């Protein structure tokens, strides 16, 4: 699904990131939203924070949550 999604398709990319994070695929979740991080929306920043928190990078997670 992600291969066919345009780089700016936030809805599908966020859904894939949530699914991958639920499966403990932190690298896959991060890769799913990477194209969206150029101009991140609050939803993208919140997902980035969840990914960082799952990776035990609490300072980076807090920063993403603050920016969201």
Steps between C-alpha positions, in 0.01 A plus 500: 500500500775746591687456171199631312438787741634839392763651728250763618214254574492563873193290575634175359853560625378569854281188491794286390721657768241418768476140379876454487544653844235263638712215361815645667647589160648832610723541195209429266276745683766769478556430129125528439481859619846619395376671179242691708759645737603775256186698587342302784144547612409460868381144430835411342691654791287309750569174316871585489485548877338160547771341288776669700335399828481137382872523420569629856613839369298698749656842442437478126146376567431793734629745240273350230201517734578864588523592131168324429 
